Amino acid sequence: MIGVFSFKVLFKEAYHLLRSKNGRKFLKLCFRYGSRPRFKKFRLKFYGRTILVPDALSFIWQFHDIYFLESYKFLTDANSPVIYDLGANIGLASIYFRQQHPEARIVAFEPNPNVYSDLKENTESKNIEIHQKAIWKEDGFLEIGMNPSDDSSIHSTENVQKVPCVGIGNLLANEAKVDLLKIDIEGAEVEVLNSCRNQLGHVQNVFVEYHSYHNDSQKLSIILSILEESGFRYFIRDEKDRKSPLLNHYLSNESQMDMRLNIYAYRS
């Protein structure tokens, strides 16, 4: 008979999914919506309310990371923590933050006009401050290649649009304390972090999704040095691994990137 330990070893991922309420919900989402055509908007019931989803597959994996893995969960002693959601997409992370911290001040930025309309609908009545702007190193305008649901990037050359942007330094300078700074801005993270390296002293937790593009030099060391200089400890997780990296120089299903990492930084 297979014992509990053997079961965990043989079926580790399935075991963790099945024993978790959100893991089981993730599996239900996979079975129900996983075969839907890409980039076809639809509405679904989500924790007692209806939300608008522009792409089923992207939503499913967002749910996996945010609700099952709880990638953005953090501790704070603040009654009203300040959370910046930079690259908010359709608002799933902001909704999670509101559920975890009912009194938090949540500020969300999303530059893609089509996705922003979904963000606006999904966060209605959630008391979340939303802005249809990109995050950059200075105020002004920025050219971004727009994707129908996610991955809109300054590195993309498809459907390029000029959008208003706001400098990260100005945002942080106006805050006495930031409990979580979430940065998921598809390739602009190095420039943005480098521009605010002197304003990170009152930030308690940082999440950065790092993107390594083939048409640009790798700059992971810049991000890590900024976090180290600012007094953070960090943990790095592969978002997309690849087999035989010395042979396979591209991420699967990614023609532009060779690495994508989730970086979690915190003050010990």
ChimeraX attribute file (.defattr): number of C-alpha atoms within 10 A of each C-alpha:
attribute: neighborCount
match mode: 1-to-1
recipient: residues
	/A:1	4
	/A:2	8
	/A:3	7
	/A:4	10
	/A:5	10
	/A:6	11
	/A:7	12
	/A:8	14
	/A:9	10
	/A:10	12
	/A:11	12
	/A:12	12
	/A:13	11
	/A:14	14
	/A:15	15
	/A:16	14
	/A:17	19
	/A:18	14
	/A:19	10
	/A:20	12
	/A:21	12
	/A:22	18
	/A:23	21
	/A:24	16
	/A:25	18
	/A:26	22
	/A:27	17
	/A:28	13
	/A:29	18
	/A:30	16
	/A:31	10
	/A:32	11
	/A:33	16
	/A:34	16
	/A:35	10
	/A:36	13
	/A:37	11
	/A:38	14
	/A:39	16
	/A:40	12
	/A:41	14
	/A:42	12
	/A:43	12
	/A:44	11
	/A:45	9
	/A:46	9
	/A:47	7
	/A:48	6
	/A:49	9
	/A:50	12
	/A:51	21
	/A:52	20
	/A:53	23
	/A:54	21
	/A:55	19
	/A:56	24
	/A:57	20
	/A:58	17
	/A:59	20
	/A:60	19
	/A:61	15
	/A:62	17
	/A:63	21
	/A:64	20
	/A:65	16
	/A:66	17
	/A:67	20
	/A:68	19
	/A:69	14
	/A:70	14
	/A:71	14
	/A:72	17
	/A:73	12
	/A:74	14
	/A:75	10
	/A:76	12
	/A:77	7
	/A:78	12
	/A:79	10
	/A:80	14
	/A:81	19
	/A:82	22
	/A:83	23
	/A:84	22
	/A:85	24
	/A:86	23
	/A:87	24
	/A:88	26
	/A:89	28
	/A:90	26
	/A:91	26
	/A:92	20
	/A:93	23
	/A:94	25
	/A:95	17
	/A:96	17
	/A:97	23
	/A:98	19
	/A:99	12
	/A:100	12
	/A:101	18
	/A:102	14
	/A:103	15
	/A:104	19
	/A:105	18
	/A:106	22
	/A:107	18
	/A:108	22
	/A:109	24
	/A:110	27
	/A:111	26
	/A:112	26
	/A:113	15
	/A:114	16
	/A:115	24
	/A:116	22
	/A:117	15
	/A:118	20
	/A:119	26
	/A:120	19
	/A:121	14
	/A:122	20
	/A:123	19
	/A:124	13
	/A:125	8
	/A:126	13
	/A:127	15
	/A:128	19
	/A:129	16
	/A:130	20
	/A:131	18
	/A:132	19
	/A:133	23
	/A:134	26
	/A:135	27
	/A:136	24
	/A:137	20
	/A:138	15
	/A:139	16
	/A:140	13
	/A:141	16
	/A:142	19
	/A:143	18
	/A:144	22
	/A:145	17
	/A:146	23
	/A:147	17
	/A:148	17
	/A:149	24
	/A:150	20
	/A:151	19
	/A:152	25
	/A:153	19
	/A:154	17
	/A:155	18
	/A:156	17
	/A:157	13
	/A:158	12
	/A:159	12
	/A:160	17
	/A:161	16
	/A:162	13
	/A:163	16
	/A:164	15
	/A:165	22
	/A:166	19
	/A:167	17
	/A:168	21
	/A:169	22
	/A:170	14
	/A:171	13
	/A:172	20
	/A:173	14
	/A:174	8
	/A:175	12
	/A:176	9
	/A:177	17
	/A:178	19
	/A:179	23
	/A:180	24
	/A:181	21
	/A:182	21
	/A:183	23
	/A:184	21
	/A:185	28
	/A:186	21
	/A:187	21
	/A:188	20
	/A:189	21
	/A:190	21
	/A:191	14
	/A:192	20
	/A:193	22
	/A:194	16
	/A:195	16
	/A:196	20
	/A:197	16
	/A:198	15
	/A:199	17
	/A:200	23
	/A:201	15
	/A:202	15
	/A:203	21
	/A:204	21
	/A:205	23
	/A:206	23
	/A:207	21
	/A:208	22
	/A:209	21
	/A:210	26
	/A:211	23
	/A:212	18
	/A:213	19
	/A:214	14
	/A:215	9
	/A:216	11
	/A:217	8
	/A:218	15
	/A:219	15
	/A:220	13
	/A:221	10
	/A:222	14
	/A:223	19
	/A:224	16
	/A:225	14
	/A:226	18
	/A:227	20
	/A:228	13
	/A:229	12
	/A:230	17
	/A:231	16
	/A:232	21
	/A:233	14
	/A:234	17
	/A:235	10
	/A:236	13
	/A:237	12
	/A:238	13
	/A:239	13
	/A:240	13
	/A:241	15
	/A:242	15
	/A:243	11
	/A:244	8
	/A:245	11
	/A:246	7
	/A:247	8
	/A:248	11
	/A:249	15
	/A:250	18
	/A:251	17
	/A:252	13
	/A:253	7
	/A:254	11
	/A:255	11
	/A:256	16
	/A:257	17
	/A:258	20
	/A:259	20
	/A:260	19
	/A:261	17
	/A:262	19
	/A:263	19
	/A:264	20
	/A:265	22
	/A:266	18
	/A:267	12
	/A:268	8
